[in-house]
Amino acid sequence: MTAALKVRNLSASVEGKQILEGLNLEVPLGEIHALMGPNGSGKSTLCHVLTGKSGYEVSGSASLNGDDLLALDVDERARLGLLQSFQYPTEVPGVRLREFLVEAAEERGLSADEGRERIAVEADRFKMEKFLDRSLNDDLSGGEKKRSEIFQMAVLGPKMALLDEIDSGLDIDAVKQVAEAVEEMRSPDLGVLLITHYSRILRYVTPDRIHIMIEGKIVDSGGSELAEELEDGGYDAVRERLGIAKPKAESMQKPADFFTDTPFDV
């Protein structure tokens, strides 16, 4: 099966702090993989490095459908087909969702007519028609914002979607709605990496594979049994089973910036 995303021996540090340490990951086209880990394990840093956020010292390799990602600028990675949803989508008053998507679709190489046609088709599929002429993410609930981001991805047709904690801050009904949207994304031409702290969204999404990340590395991969283990015993149970010592003290996180939960969300 063709890999949408292939990461080999990826390491990343910022301001002398090592965050990712020799990480290996492969997500095939047509599959949804869940990446789970405690706070500070490096999940969001992985997203930042893959999408090209500046400020990191990076080694190793990462490719999208065989194309080297790390040599490309942020916009080039997006045009290649790597898109990320955010934990806290930004509100943009005055810019209508429909207008934004027409412009974004043109950046992806679609004509205006093709973009409008895809917007209409995907808006019907994701039940987003009533939001098209409203400002982008303005005055939407948390669940509506996350569903809107998944809808936007469906219009733009990425090869690889990074869903960074899309269940963050949502009540159970909103988690169900977002999970349904994630399942609706399934396509033989798309790989999805669903990043989360908690197993609750996995009650409503059925990932093809689950990866557990601790201290900058993927330490275990498997099926639903890993989510069940986390539900029963938390990450301490995984550490104990794998013989991974618990850190003596948690590192302090930096203040949030405009775009991310923490600027280098470790």
C-alpha positions in Angstrom: 0.0 0.0 0.0 1.3 3.4 -1.0 2.4 5.6 1.9 0.9 9.1 2.0 3.3 10.1 4.8 6.6 8.5 5.6 8.7 9.8 8.5 12.1 8.3 9.2 14.4 9.0 12.2 12.9 12.5 12.6 14.4 14.6 15.4 13.6 18.2 16.3 14.8 20.7 18.9 14.1 24.3 19.8 16.3 26.6 21.9 18.4 23.7 22.9 15.5 21.5 24.0 15.1 18.2 22.3 11.5 17.4 21.6 11.4 14.7 18.8 14.0 11.9 19.0 14.4 9.6 16.1 10.6 9.3 15.4 9.4 6.9 12.7 5.9 6.9 11.3 4.1 5.7 8.1 0.5 6.5 7.2 -0.7 4.8 4.0 -3.2 6.3 1.6 -6.8 5.3 2.4 -6.1 4.9 6.2 -6.9 6.9 9.3 -4.2 6.6 12.0 -4.5 7.9 15.6 -1.5 9.4 17.3 -2.0 9.4 21.1 0.3 10.7 23.8 0.4 12.7 27.1 1.0 16.4 27.3 4.5 17.3 26.4 5.1 14.1 24.3 5.8 16.1 21.1 2.6 15.5 19.1 2.0 19.1 18.1 5.7 19.6 17.5 5.5 16.8 15.0 2.7 18.7 13.2 4.7 22.0 13.3 7.8 20.3 11.8 5.9 18.5 9.1 4.1 21.7 8.0 7.2 23.8 8.1 6.9 26.0 11.2 10.1 27.9 11.7 12.3 27.9 14.8 13.2 24.2 14.9 16.5 22.4 14.3 15.4 19.3 12.3 17.2 16.1 11.2 15.9 12.9 9.6 13.4 12.7 6.7 9.7 13.2 5.9 8.1 12.6 2.6 4.6 13.0 1.1 3.8 10.5 -1.6 7.6 10.2 -2.1 8.3 13.9 -2.3 10.7 15.3 0.3 8.8 17.7 2.6 11.6 19.1 4.7 13.3 20.8 1.8 10.1 22.8 1.0 8.6 26.1 2.3 5.3 26.1 4.2 3.2 27.1 1.1 4.9 24.5 -1.1 4.1 21.7 1.4 0.4 22.8 1.3 0.3 22.9 -2.5 1.9 19.4 -2.5 -1.1 18.2 -0.5 -0.3 18.4 3.2 -2.9 20.2 5.2 -3.4 20.7 9.0 -6.4 21.5 11.1 -5.8 23.5 14.3 -6.8 23.0 17.9 -8.2 26.5 18.0 -9.3 27.7 14.5 -8.9 31.4 14.0 -11.9 33.6 13.4 -11.7 35.9 10.4 -14.6 38.4 10.5 -15.5 39.9 7.1 -14.1 37.0 5.0 -16.9 34.6 4.0 -16.2 30.9 4.1 -17.2 30.5 0.4 -14.9 33.3 -0.8 -12.0 31.9 1.3 -12.4 28.4 -0.2 -12.6 29.7 -3.8 -9.3 31.5 -3.3 -7.8 28.5 -1.5 -9.0 26.1 -4.2 -7.3 28.3 -6.8 -4.0 28.0 -4.9 -4.5 24.2 -5.1 -4.7 24.5 -8.9 -8.4 24.3 -9.3 -10.3 26.8 -11.5 -12.9 29.0 -9.9 -15.7 26.9 -11.5 -14.1 23.7 -10.3 -13.7 25.2 -6.8 -17.3 26.3 -6.6 -18.5 22.9 -7.8 -16.4 21.1 -5.1 -17.7 23.5 -2.5 -21.3 22.7 -3.3 -20.7 19.0 -3.3 -18.8 18.9 0.0 -21.1 21.4 1.7 -23.9 19.0 1.0 -21.9 16.1 2.3 -20.8 17.8 5.5 -24.0 19.8 6.0 -22.2 23.1 5.8 -24.5 25.0 3.4 -25.8 27.5 6.0 -22.2 28.5 6.9 -20.9 29.3 3.4 -21.9 33.0 3.4 -20.9 33.6 7.0 -17.6 34.9 8.1 -14.9 32.3 8.5 -15.2 30.6 11.9 -16.9 33.7 13.2 -19.5 33.0 16.0 -19.4 29.3 15.5 -19.4 26.7 18.3 -16.3 24.7 19.0 -17.7 21.7 17.2 -18.9 23.7 14.2 -15.4 25.2 13.8 -13.8 21.8 13.8 -16.4 20.4 11.3 -15.8 23.5 9.1 -12.1 22.7 9.0 -12.7 19.1 8.0 -15.1 20.4 5.3 -12.5 22.8 4.0 -10.0 20.0 3.8 -12.5 17.9 1.8 -12.9 20.8 -0.7 -9.1 21.2 -1.1 -8.5 17.5 -1.5 -5.2 17.0 0.3 -3.1 13.8 0.1 -2.4 13.9 3.9 -4.5 15.5 6.6 -3.1 16.3 10.1 -5.9 16.7 12.6 -4.3 18.2 15.6 -6.5 17.6 18.7 -9.7 18.3 16.9 -11.6 17.0 20.0 -9.9 19.5 22.3 -12.4 21.5 24.3 -15.5 19.8 22.9 -18.5 18.4 24.8 -19.5 14.8 24.0 -22.1 15.7 21.4 -19.6 17.8 19.5 -17.0 15.0 19.7 -19.5 12.7 18.1 -20.3 15.2 15.3 -16.6 15.8 14.6 -15.9 12.0 14.7 -18.6 11.5 12.1 -17.0 14.2 9.9 -13.6 12.4 10.2 -15.1 9.1 9.1 -16.8 10.9 6.2 -13.3 12.0 5.1 -12.2 8.5 4.3 -10.9 8.1 0.8 -8.5 5.8 -1.0 -6.6 9.0 -2.1 -6.1 10.4 1.5 -4.1 9.6 4.5 -5.3 11.0 7.9 -3.3 11.4 11.1 -5.7 12.1 14.0 -3.8 13.5 17.0 -5.4 13.3 20.5 -4.7 13.1 24.2 -7.8 11.1 25.0 -9.4 7.9 23.8 -13.0 9.2 23.9 -13.0 10.2 20.2 -11.9 6.7 19.3 -15.3 5.5 20.5 -16.8 7.1 17.4 -13.9 6.9 14.9 -12.4 3.6 13.9 -8.7 4.1 13.1 -6.8 1.6 11.1 -3.9 1.9 13.4 -3.1 3.5 16.7 0.4 4.9 17.7 1.5 5.9 21.2 4.0 8.7 21.5 6.0 9.3 24.7 9.0 11.6 25.1 9.4 12.4 21.4 9.2 8.8 20.1 6.5 6.5 19.0 6.9 3.7 21.5 4.1 1.3 20.4 1.7 0.8 17.5 -1.3 -1.5 17.2 -5.0 -1.7 17.2 -8.0 -0.9 19.4 -6.3 -2.8 22.3 -4.0 0.2 22.8 -6.9 2.6 23.3 -8.5 0.2 25.7 -5.2 0.0 27.7 -5.1 3.8 27.9 -8.7 3.9 29.0 -8.1 1.5 31.8 -4.6 2.5 33.0 -3.6 5.7 31.3 -0.1 6.4 30.0 1.5 5.2 33.2 0.3 1.7 32.3 2.0 1.9 28.9 5.2 3.2 30.5 5.2 0.3 33.0 4.5 -2.3 30.3 7.3 -1.0 28.1 9.8 -0.2 30.9 9.8 3.5 30.3 10.6 5.5 33.4 8.3 8.4 34.3 10.0 11.8 34.2 10.9 13.2 37.6 9.4 16.6 36.7 7.3 18.0 33.9 8.9 20.7 31.8 7.2 24.1 31.9 5.4 25.1 28.8 5.7 28.5 27.2 2.9 31.0 26.9 0.5 30.6 24.1 0.9 32.6 20.9 -1.7 33.7 18.4 -1.8 30.5 16.3 -1.0 27.6 18.6 -1.8 26.2 22.0 1.9 26.7 22.9 4.3 28.1 20.4 6.4 25.0 20.4 3.8 22.8 22.0 6.2 20.2 23.4 
